[in-house]
């Protein structure tokens, strides 16, 4: 009897020791995790900001607009008339206005990316100067190379023989929801300002055409930070901060950035053509649902169904037919319908591209020479020297 009690006591002690060991092990792992998070936030962000700050800039546009000053209508014998004798009834006086934004260096020879909204009214007003200021207070004048209104992006060029430090672009296709990101700008006092957050959404739409697939972040972004870089935890640019989703002019927790893989393509278009020249097929497409996939004998709902064709358009001339399902283009699979407009828009007009289509329950390859996307506007660029 006593032996049984002794054994029961030993078993209870073993269980207690095991529980205590689990508690200690869990506590140790939590401490390691907390130290790891603290180390990342306190050290890694500082290194990222320090390494990138020489490539982040403040961009200021200086414009002159007429200012109308109207004198009040007074009676001829008014005692106040003497105070307004120097005024004309309606006098135009130039008023200088400055707009501030952010940007960053994308090449050693002085190409700068910033936001289009800084120069959006250049057709109506006279832009006197575009000034680029670095965090070390060094100042340069820049000219406009190209822009795209819908994506809120502009490309500038500093005319200087000085070497500049470009930021390195990362692969935006590799980012995931929950990844750490850092937004950067040079503020009104020409000091580097930064904020961190996470990627809170991918492939976000803003109804801005075929290039509509933004990265969403909860990092704090001010209006002056639009045009600045969004960096990953390696200090690489994975997005260009394009807009803030807000019902007011204040920050409300959602910033949208152009993915770096798309931004590189846009920058090349702006650099050599001054505008975006996207590919165009002349197809009207719709999603492939489970019912449509079953009807046409496709193994799973994927690709894009051709619902109609522009007469004598690129796809029509190439032999694409209504009810074809586009499965791949230029070697890349079309996972869903909304991907196809973006994929074709990223291909330059005039290029012959292989379209893999599903027709009569089998795959067929059709070669299509892309036309030019007509909805992309040609910019009117000012030729000015400050």
C-alpha positions in Angstrom: 0.0 0.0 0.0 2.8 2.4 1.0 4.7 1.4 -2.1 1.7 2.4 -4.3 1.5 5.7 -2.6 5.2 6.3 -3.1 4.8 5.5 -6.8 1.8 7.9 -7.1 3.8 10.6 -5.5 6.7 10.1 -7.8 4.4 10.1 -10.8 2.9 13.4 -9.7 6.4 14.9 -9.2 7.4 13.8 -12.7 4.3 15.4 -14.1 5.0 18.6 -12.1 8.6 18.7 -13.3 7.4 18.2 -17.0 4.9 21.0 -16.7 7.5 23.3 -15.1 10.0 22.4 -17.9 7.4 23.3 -20.5 6.6 26.6 -18.9 10.3 27.5 -18.7 10.9 26.4 -22.4 7.9 28.5 -23.5 9.0 31.5 -21.6 12.5 31.2 -23.0 11.2 31.0 -26.6 8.9 34.0 -26.0 11.9 36.0 -24.7 13.9 35.1 -27.8 11.0 36.1 -30.0 10.6 39.4 -28.3 14.3 40.2 -28.5 14.3 39.3 -32.2 11.4 41.6 -32.9 13.0 44.4 -30.8 16.3 43.9 -32.6 14.6 44.2 -36.0 12.7 47.3 -35.2 15.5 49.1 -33.4 18.4 48.2 -35.6 17.2 47.0 -39.1 15.0 50.0 -39.8 17.9 52.4 -38.9 20.2 50.6 -41.3 17.6 50.7 -44.1 17.0 54.4 -43.7 20.7 55.3 -43.4 21.5 53.4 -46.5 18.7 54.9 -48.6 18.6 58.5 -47.4 21.1 59.8 -50.0 18.8 58.6 -52.8 15.6 60.1 -51.5 14.7 63.7 -52.4 12.3 66.5 -52.0 10.8 67.8 -55.2 9.3 71.4 -55.4 7.5 73.0 -58.3 7.4 76.8 -58.4 4.6 78.3 -60.5 3.2 81.8 -61.2 -0.5 82.3 -61.4 -2.4 85.6 -61.9 -3.9 87.0 -58.7 -6.9 89.2 -59.1 -7.4 92.1 -56.7 -10.7 93.9 -57.0 -11.2 97.3 -55.4 -14.6 97.9 -53.8 -17.2 99.9 -55.6 -17.5 103.2 -53.7 -19.4 106.3 -54.3 -17.3 109.1 -55.9 -17.5 111.2 -52.8 -16.8 108.4 -50.3 -14.3 109.3 -47.6 -12.7 105.9 -48.1 -11.9 106.5 -51.7 -8.4 107.8 -51.0 -7.4 104.5 -49.6 -8.1 102.7 -52.9 -6.9 105.4 -55.4 -3.8 103.2 -56.2 -5.9 100.2 -57.2 -7.3 99.5 -60.6 -10.8 98.1 -60.7 -9.3 94.7 -61.5 -5.6 94.2 -61.5 -3.7 91.1 -62.3 -0.7 90.5 -60.1 1.5 87.4 -60.4 1.5 85.1 -57.4 4.2 82.5 -56.7 3.0 79.2 -55.5 5.1 76.2 -54.5 4.0 72.5 -54.3 6.0 69.9 -52.4 6.4 66.2 -53.0 8.9 63.4 -52.6 10.9 61.3 -55.1 14.0 59.2 -55.4 16.9 58.6 -57.7 16.6 55.7 -60.1 19.9 56.2 -62.1 23.4 57.4 -61.5 23.0 60.1 -64.2 20.2 61.9 -62.4 16.8 60.4 -63.4 14.3 61.1 -60.6 10.9 59.5 -60.0 8.2 61.6 -58.3 4.4 62.1 -58.4 2.6 63.5 -61.4 0.2 65.7 -59.3 3.1 68.1 -58.8 3.0 69.1 -62.5 -0.6 68.2 -63.3 -1.7 71.8 -64.0 1.3 72.6 -66.3 -1.0 73.1 -69.3 -2.8 76.0 -67.6 -0.1 77.5 -65.5 3.5 78.5 -66.0 6.0 76.3 -64.2 9.0 78.5 -63.5 11.2 75.8 -62.0 11.3 72.2 -60.7 13.8 72.0 -57.8 15.2 68.7 -56.4 16.7 68.9 -52.9 18.7 66.1 -51.3 18.9 65.4 -47.5 22.4 67.1 -47.5 20.7 70.3 -48.7 22.3 70.1 -52.1 19.9 71.5 -54.7 19.4 70.9 -58.4 17.0 72.1 -61.2 15.3 69.3 -63.2 13.3 69.0 -66.4 10.3 66.8 -67.1 11.0 63.7 -69.2 7.6 62.1 -69.1 4.6 61.3 -66.9 1.4 59.3 -66.6 -1.6 61.0 -65.1 -3.6 57.9 -64.0 -0.7 56.2 -62.2 0.4 59.5 -60.6 4.0 59.1 -61.7 6.4 61.5 -63.4 10.0 61.1 -64.5 12.4 64.0 -64.1 16.1 64.5 -65.2 18.7 66.5 -63.3 21.1 68.1 -65.8 24.3 67.8 -63.9 27.6 65.9 -64.2 27.5 64.9 -60.6 27.1 61.2 -59.8 24.0 60.2 -57.8 23.1 57.3 -55.7 20.2 55.4 -57.1 18.0 53.2 -55.0 17.9 49.5 -55.9 14.6 48.0 -57.1 13.5 44.7 -55.6 11.2 42.0 -56.8 7.6 43.0 -55.9 6.3 39.6 -57.0 8.0 38.1 -53.9 6.3 40.3 -51.3 3.6 38.9 -49.1 0.8 40.3 -47.0 2.3 40.9 -43.5 5.9 41.7 -44.8 7.5 44.7 -43.1 7.9 47.9 -45.3 9.4 51.4 -44.8 8.1 54.6 -46.5 10.6 57.5 -46.8 10.5 61.2 -47.8 12.5 64.4 -47.4 10.2 66.8 -45.5 9.7 70.5 -45.8 12.8 71.1 -43.6 14.8 68.9 -45.9 15.2 66.2 -43.2 14.7 62.5 -43.9 11.4 61.3 -42.5 10.4 57.6 -42.4 7.6 55.4 -41.2 7.2 51.6 -41.1 4.3 49.3 -41.4 3.3 46.1 -43.2 2.0 45.1 -46.6 -1.7 45.0 -45.8 -3.0 44.1 -49.3 -1.9 43.1 -52.8 -3.3 43.6 -56.3 -5.5 46.4 -55.0 -7.6 48.2 -57.7 -8.2 51.9 -58.0 -10.0 51.8 -61.4 -7.1 53.3 -63.2 -6.9 51.1 -66.3 -4.8 48.0 -67.2 -2.0 48.8 -64.8 -4.3 48.7 -61.9 -2.7 46.4 -59.2 -1.4 48.4 -56.3 0.4 47.4 -53.1 -1.5 48.4 -50.0 0.3 49.4 -46.8 -0.7 50.7 -43.4 2.6 52.7 -43.1 2.0 56.3 -42.2 2.1 58.3 -45.5 1.7 62.1 -45.7 0.8 63.9 -48.8 4.3 65.2 -49.0 5.5 61.6 -49.1 3.6 60.8 -52.4 6.2 59.9 -55.0 8.6 58.5 -52.5 9.9 54.9 -52.2 8.4 52.0 -50.3 11.2 49.7 -49.2 11.3 46.1 -48.0 13.4 44.8 -45.1 16.5 44.6 -47.4 16.3 48.3 -48.3 15.1 47.6 -51.9 12.3 49.6 -53.5 9.3 47.3 -53.9 6.9 50.2 -54.6 6.4 53.9 -55.6 4.0 55.5 -53.2 1.3 56.8 -55.5 -1.8 57.7 -53.5 -3.5 57.8 -50.2 -7.0 56.3 -49.9 -8.7 59.0 -47.9 -12.0 60.9 -47.8 -10.1 64.0 -46.7 -6.6 65.4 -47.2 -5.5 63.5 -44.1 -4.0 60.1 -43.7 -6.5 57.4 -43.0 -4.4 54.2 -42.8 -4.2 53.1 -46.4 -1.5 53.9 -48.9 -1.2 52.5 -52.4 2.1 52.0 -54.1 2.9 51.0 -57.7 4.7 47.6 -57.6 8.4 47.8 -58.4 8.2 45.3 -61.3 5.6 47.4 -63.0 7.3 50.7 -62.1 10.5 49.6 -63.9 8.5 49.1 -67.1 6.7 52.4 -66.7 10.0 54.3 -66.1 11.5 52.8 -69.3 8.4 53.9 -71.3 8.7 57.4 -69.8 12.4 57.7 -70.3 12.4 56.8 -74.0 8.9 57.9 -75.2 7.7 60.4 -72.6 4.5 58.4 -72.1 3.1 54.9 -71.5 2.7 52.9 -74.8 0.9 49.8 -73.8 0.0 46.9 -76.0 -3.6 46.4 -77.3 -5.4 43.4 -78.6 -8.9 44.6 -79.5 -10.5 41.9 -77.4 -13.5 42.2 -75.0 -13.0 39.6 -72.3 -14.9 38.2 -69.3 -14.0 35.9 -66.4 -14.0 32.1 -66.8 -16.4 30.8 -64.2 -16.8 27.1 -63.1 -19.9 26.9 -65.4 -18.0 28.3 -68.4 -15.0 26.0 -67.8 -17.3 23.0 -67.6 -19.2 24.1 -70.7 -16.1 24.4 -72.8 -14.3 21.3 -71.3 -11.6 23.2 -69.4 -10.2 21.4 -66.4 -10.5 24.4 -64.1 -11.7 28.0 -64.2 -8.7 30.0 -65.4 -7.7 32.4 -68.2 -10.0 34.9 -69.9 -12.9 34.2 -72.2 -13.1 36.2 -75.4 -16.5 37.8 -75.4 -16.0 40.0 -78.5 -13.5 41.4 -80.9 -12.9 44.8 -82.5 -13.3 44.5 -86.2 -9.9 44.4 -87.9 -8.2 44.7 -84.5 -4.9 42.9 -83.7 -6.6 39.8 -82.3 -9.2 39.7 -85.0 -6.5 39.9 -87.8 -4.4 37.2 -86.0 -7.3 34.7 -86.0 -8.5 34.9 -82.4 -12.1 33.9 -82.2 -15.1 34.6 -80.0 -15.4 32.0 -77.2 -11.7 31.3 -77.3 -10.2 31.1 -73.7 -6.8 32.8 -73.4 -4.6 30.6 -71.2 -1.2 32.2 -71.7 0.5 35.1 -73.3 4.1 35.6 -74.2 5.1 32.5 -72.1 3.2 33.6 -69.0 0.0 31.9 -67.7 -3.1 34.0 -67.4 -4.4 33.0 -63.9 -7.6 35.1 -64.1 -9.3 37.5 -66.4 -8.1 40.7 -64.7 -4.5 39.8 -65.3 -4.7 39.8 -69.1 -5.2 43.6 -69.7 -2.2 44.3 -67.5 -0.1 41.7 -69.2 -0.8 43.0 -72.7 -0.3 46.6 -71.6 3.2 45.8 -70.3 4.2 44.5 -73.8 5.4 47.2 -76.3 3.1 47.8 -79.3 4.3 46.1 -82.5 5.7 43.0 -80.8 4.6 39.6 -82.1 3.4 37.6 -79.1 2.3 34.0 -78.7 -1.3 33.6 -77.4 -2.1 30.1 -76.1 -5.9 29.7 -76.5 -8.3 26.9 -75.6 -10.5 26.2 -78.5 -12.7 23.1 -79.3 -11.3 21.3 -76.2 -7.6 21.7 -77.2 -4.8 24.2 -77.0 -3.9 26.3 -80.0 -1.1 28.9 -80.3 -1.9 32.1 -82.2 0.7 34.7 -83.0 -0.7 38.3 -82.4 1.1 41.5 -83.3 0.0 44.0 -80.6 -1.4 47.4 -81.5 -1.1 50.5 -79.3 -3.4 51.1 -76.3 -5.2 54.3 -77.4 -6.4 55.3 -74.0 -2.9 56.3 -72.9 -2.5 60.0 -73.3 0.4 61.7 -75.0 1.8 64.3 -72.6 2.4 67.9 -73.5 5.9 68.5 -72.1 7.2 72.0 -71.3 10.6 72.8 -72.7 11.9 75.2 -70.1 15.2 75.9 -68.5 15.2 77.4 -65.1 
